[in-house]
Amino acid sequence: MAVGARSIGKSYQGKDWAISKWITRRKTTKWVMRYQTELDKALHEADFMGGLMEKYALMGWQIYYDDNGCYIRYVPDGADEREIPWDKFMAFSTMSERAIKAAEDRSCELIVYDEFIPLPGTPLIKEEVTRFLEYVLTIYREREGGRILMLSNNVTPISPYFSYFHAHLPPKGEFYHDKARGIVIENCRNDAFAEYMRKTSFGRLVAGTDYAAYAIENESMLDLHTFVADRPGNARPLVRIDTYNGRLYLYVAPPGTLHISTDGPPTLPIWAVDDPSHKEGTQRIDFAGSLARSLIKRHYAASTLMFSSDKAKAIFMSSCSNLIK
């Protein structure tokens, strides 16, 4: 998993790796995004190959892409292009398909999940981690050697993929490594890129803003420091809040403050804010008109909704943002 600032080359490197796998080993890649709208935007509103066509053209390789995938062929000097067929080296998939299209593919050695940490307000797919693992197992089966590359901007240090594997995002420029599972998480750092961006007209425009911290300095998009305070000793636990990113506990503290914490007693009523968390014994609270939603929204607007830690706020802002809209 690679997490970092915008435009530092995460997706570029993933696509370059995919091309290299085809050229050197004739192995293919699956490029996965969460929703079809995200994939359409990547294909039609931006240069999906981002300079890679020009790079490989200098070596005699031609590349193009359409809505179904990416194609490549080698054209020697003087050869008739019409006689050289195209090979498909990358196929596209979206996680939101009712039944994600997958079948065992022994030619595939790389699965790339782009933007695996969504922006606040963009919902995950129901049971997404399990769904993605099912997709991976379908493609690779029992074969060794298959790789998974997951890419994301630094939206938040919280992700259900981290939680599922009991992993965490390391500090900037460092790696988390679980050798037993074969998991590596990089918090990408590129000081030269950041220095370059600071000097651009856009960098000067956003200098000192929260967006500059996110897009240039690789700070989390979610502000995790405001409204963070120690929970008062007289705070009373009210309810447990289950989210796809973990459990939260809501406390009420006189004279009129709510505190959200990652710690709480085991026996409390349970509120669920999303489909994966909604099980027997929980009450769904994210619908309009919910008293629980009204309570949280009112305190958030009045600046009396506090968080006991940065982690508690990160989970809340990435999982419960719809409660405060």
KAZIKA-V880374 format. One record per residue. N is the residue number from 0. PHI is phi in degrees with one decimal (* if undefined). OMEGA is omega in degrees with one decimal (NA if undefined). BURIAL is 1 if it has 24 or more other ideal C-beta (glycine too) atoms within 12 Angstrom, else 0. Layout:
# KAZIKA-V880374
((N PHI OMEGA BURIAL) (N PHI OMEGA BURIAL))
This chain:
# KAZIKA-V880374
((0 * 179.4 1) (1 -121.8 -178.9 1) (2 -121.7 -179.4 1) (3 -175.0 -177.8 1) (4 -64.8 177.8 1) (5 -63.7 166.1 1) (6 68.1 178.9 1) (7 -88.1 173.0 1) (8 110.7 -178.9 0) (9 -63.0 -179.0 1) (10 -66.0 178.7 1) (11 -57.2 -179.0 1) (12 -65.0 178.0 1) (13 -62.6 179.4 1) (14 -70.0 177.4 1) (15 -62.9 177.3 1) (16 -62.4 179.8 1) (17 -62.9 178.9 1) (18 -63.3 -179.3 1) (19 -61.9 179.0 1) (20 -62.6 179.0 1) (21 -71.1 -176.0 1) (22 -65.0 -174.1 1) (23 -89.0 -172.1 0) (24 -134.2 -175.3 0) (25 56.7 177.6 0) (26 -107.5 -173.9 1) (27 -100.3 -176.4 1) (28 -131.0 169.7 1) (29 -106.7 178.7 1) (30 -105.9 -172.0 1) (31 -114.6 169.9 1) (32 -130.8 -171.8 1) (33 -76.5 -174.9 1) (34 -123.2 179.0 1) (35 -62.4 178.8 0) (36 -62.4 177.7 0) (37 -67.1 179.2 1) (38 -65.5 178.5 1) (39 -59.8 179.2 0) (40 -64.2 -179.9 0) (41 -63.8 -176.0 1) (42 -85.5 -169.4 1) (43 -110.1 -178.3 0) (44 -109.4 179.7 0) (45 -148.1 174.8 0) (46 -82.8 -172.9 0) (47 -58.7 -178.4 1) (48 -86.2 169.0 1) (49 44.2 176.9 0) (50 94.2 -177.6 0) (51 -71.5 176.9 1) (52 -59.8 -178.9 0) (53 -67.1 -179.7 0) (54 -59.5 -175.7 0) (55 -81.4 175.1 1) (56 -62.7 178.1 0) (57 -66.0 179.1 0) (58 -102.1 177.5 0) (59 95.9 -178.7 0) (60 -99.2 174.0 1) (61 -106.7 -177.4 1) (62 -134.9 168.5 1) (63 -148.3 179.5 1) (64 -141.4 173.2 1) (65 -138.1 -175.7 0) (66 -67.5 -176.1 0) (67 -100.2 -178.8 0) (68 165.4 -178.9 1) (69 -116.4 -172.9 1) (70 -131.0 -175.1 1) (71 -147.6 172.3 1) (72 -156.7 177.4 1) (73 -102.4 -177.9 0) (74 -120.5 177.9 0) (75 -64.2 177.7 0) (76 -56.6 176.8 0) (77 85.2 -178.6 0) (78 -76.3 176.6 0) (79 -84.1 -177.3 0) (80 -56.9 -175.8 0) (81 -65.6 -178.0 0) (82 -96.2 -176.0 0) (83 -108.6 -177.5 0) (84 -75.6 175.1 0) (85 -92.5 173.8 0) (86 -113.1 177.8 0) (87 -86.2 -178.1 1) (88 -108.8 179.4 1) (89 -145.0 175.7 1) (90 -114.1 -179.0 1) (91 -102.4 173.7 1) (92 -142.0 172.8 1) (93 -126.4 -176.7 1) (94 -69.3 -172.4 1) (95 -83.8 177.1 1) (96 -60.4 -176.7 0) (97 -53.0 173.3 0) (98 -131.9 -173.3 0) (99 -53.8 -173.7 1) (100 -75.0 -179.2 0) (101 -153.1 173.7 1) (102 -150.6 179.6 0) (103 -53.4 -177.7 0) (104 -136.2 -176.5 1) (105 -74.7 174.9 0) (106 -84.9 -174.6 1) (107 -87.2 175.8 1) (108 -125.4 -177.4 1) (109 -145.2 171.6 1) (110 -116.9 -179.8 1) (111 -111.8 174.4 1) (112 -106.2 -176.7 1) (113 -90.3 -179.8 1) (114 61.4 -177.7 1) (115 -72.8 171.4 1) (116 -101.0 -175.0 1) (117 -78.7 173.0 1) (118 -65.7 177.0 1) (119 -54.9 -179.0 1) (120 92.5 175.2 0) (121 -92.8 -173.9 1) (122 -74.3 169.5 1) (123 -76.7 174.6 1) (124 -74.9 178.4 1) (125 -57.5 -178.1 0) (126 51.1 -169.1 0) (127 -64.7 -176.9 1) (128 -60.4 178.1 1) (129 -61.9 -179.4 0) (130 -62.9 179.9 1) (131 -67.5 178.3 1) (132 -63.9 175.3 0) (133 -61.6 178.4 0) (134 -62.3 -179.5 1) (135 -60.7 -178.5 1) (136 -63.4 178.1 0) (137 -62.6 -178.4 1) (138 -71.9 -171.0 1) (139 -92.1 -174.2 1) (140 53.5 -175.0 0) (141 -91.5 -174.1 0) (142 -66.3 172.2 0) (143 -91.9 172.7 0) (144 97.8 177.9 0) (145 -72.3 -179.5 1) (146 -115.9 173.3 1) (147 -123.2 176.4 1) (148 -116.3 -179.3 1) (149 -113.1 -172.1 1) (150 -121.3 177.2 1) (151 -161.4 165.3 1) (152 -71.1 -177.0 1) (153 -81.7 -179.1 1) (154 -77.3 -178.1 1) (155 -159.4 176.9 1) (156 -77.1 -178.5 1) (157 -106.1 176.7 1) (158 -153.1 175.7 1) (159 -62.3 177.0 1) (160 -70.3 174.2 1) (161 -65.8 -176.9 1) (162 -61.3 -175.6 1) (163 -60.3 -177.4 1) (164 -101.4 179.6 0) (165 53.6 179.9 0) (166 -111.1 178.8 1) (167 -152.6 176.3 1) (168 -77.3 -178.9 1) (169 -77.0 174.9 1) (170 -61.4 -178.6 0) (171 -56.2 178.1 1) (172 81.9 -177.0 0) (173 -119.0 -177.6 0) (174 -121.6 164.8 0) (175 -102.0 -174.9 0) (176 -134.9 173.0 0) (177 -109.1 -174.3 0) (178 -65.2 -177.5 0) (179 -61.9 -179.3 0) (180 -88.4 -174.9 0) (181 77.6 -178.7 0) (182 -110.4 172.2 1) (183 -126.4 175.7 0) (184 -119.5 178.0 1) (185 -110.0 168.5 1) (186 -95.6 -168.1 1) (187 -63.4 177.6 1) (188 -133.7 178.9 1) (189 -139.7 -175.8 1) (190 -64.7 -179.5 0) (191 -65.7 177.9 0) (192 -64.7 179.9 1) (193 -60.9 179.9 1) (194 -64.5 177.8 0) (195 -62.7 -177.8 0) (196 -65.4 179.0 1) (197 -60.7 -175.5 0) (198 -90.6 178.9 0) (199 -75.7 178.6 0) (200 -62.0 177.8 0) (201 -68.6 178.2 0) (202 -60.5 177.3 1) (203 -68.1 179.9 0) (204 -62.5 -173.4 0) (205 -98.5 -177.0 0) (206 -53.2 177.6 0) (207 82.7 -178.2 0) (208 -97.3 176.8 0) (209 -62.6 -178.1 0) (210 -68.4 176.3 0) (211 -63.5 178.5 1) (212 -60.2 -179.4 1) (213 -77.4 -169.6 1) (214 -80.0 -175.2 1) (215 -113.2 -174.0 1) (216 -91.3 178.8 1) (217 62.3 168.9 1) (218 -90.2 179.3 1) (219 -58.7 176.9 1) (220 -59.5 -179.1 1) (221 -79.7 175.7 1) (222 -69.0 -172.8 0) (223 -103.9 -172.4 1) (224 -111.8 178.9 0) (225 -73.6 179.2 0) (226 63.4 174.3 1) (227 -103.3 -177.1 1) (228 -153.4 177.0 1) (229 -62.4 178.2 0) (230 -73.4 -179.8 1) (231 -61.0 -179.3 0) (232 -65.2 -179.3 0) (233 -93.9 178.9 0) (234 -69.7 -176.4 1) (235 -112.3 179.1 0) (236 -66.2 -175.9 1) (237 -107.9 -172.7 1) (238 -161.5 172.2 1) (239 -97.0 178.6 1) (240 -114.3 179.3 1) (241 -95.2 177.8 1) (242 -133.1 178.5 1) (243 -68.2 179.4 1) (244 -100.3 179.8 1) (245 133.7 -177.2 1) (246 -95.4 173.6 1) (247 -124.2 178.6 1) (248 -129.6 -178.3 1) (249 -101.1 178.5 1) (250 -115.4 172.5 1) (251 -112.0 -177.9 1) (252 -126.4 177.6 1) (253 -59.6 9.3 0) (254 -90.5 -179.7 0) (255 177.2 -178.8 0) (256 -119.0 172.3 1) (257 -102.7 177.3 1) (258 -122.7 177.0 1) (259 -110.4 -175.1 1) (260 -132.2 173.7 1) (261 -91.9 -179.7 1) (262 -119.1 177.9 0) (263 -173.1 -179.4 1) (264 -70.4 -174.6 0) (265 -73.7 -174.9 0) (266 -108.2 177.2 0) (267 -143.7 168.8 1) (268 -57.3 -173.9 0) (269 -122.3 170.8 1) (270 -101.2 176.5 1) (271 -116.1 -176.1 1) (272 -110.9 -179.2 1) (273 -156.4 -177.4 1) (274 -58.1 -178.8 0) (275 -60.0 -177.2 1) (276 -92.2 -174.6 1) (277 -85.2 -177.8 0) (278 -133.1 177.6 0) (279 -58.9 179.1 0) (280 90.4 177.6 0) (281 -110.8 175.8 1) (282 -117.8 179.4 1) (283 -74.4 -172.4 0) (284 -125.8 -173.5 1) (285 -88.0 -176.8 1) (286 -82.5 179.1 0) (287 -60.0 -179.7 0) (288 93.2 177.7 0) (289 -63.4 179.1 0) (290 -62.4 179.0 0) (291 -63.8 178.6 1) (292 -63.6 178.7 1) (293 -62.4 179.3 0) (294 -62.7 -178.3 1) (295 -65.5 -179.3 1) (296 -63.1 -179.7 1) (297 -64.2 -179.9 0) (298 -70.0 177.2 1) (299 -63.1 -179.9 1) (300 -64.1 -178.3 0) (301 -88.2 -178.8 0) (302 61.7 176.9 0) (303 -114.9 171.8 0) (304 -102.6 -173.9 1) (305 -115.5 -178.2 1) (306 -127.0 -175.8 1) (307 -78.0 -179.4 1) (308 -160.8 174.4 1) (309 -59.8 -179.1 1) (310 -63.2 179.1 1) (311 -60.7 180.0 1) (312 -69.3 179.9 1) (313 -62.4 178.8 1) (314 -63.1 -178.0 1) (315 -63.4 -174.4 1) (316 -69.0 179.8 1) (317 -85.4 -175.0 1) (318 -111.2 -169.8 1) (319 -122.5 -176.0 1) (320 -60.5 179.4 1) (321 -68.1 179.5 1) (322 -73.4 -174.7 1) (323 -112.3 178.9 1) (324 -71.8 NA 0))
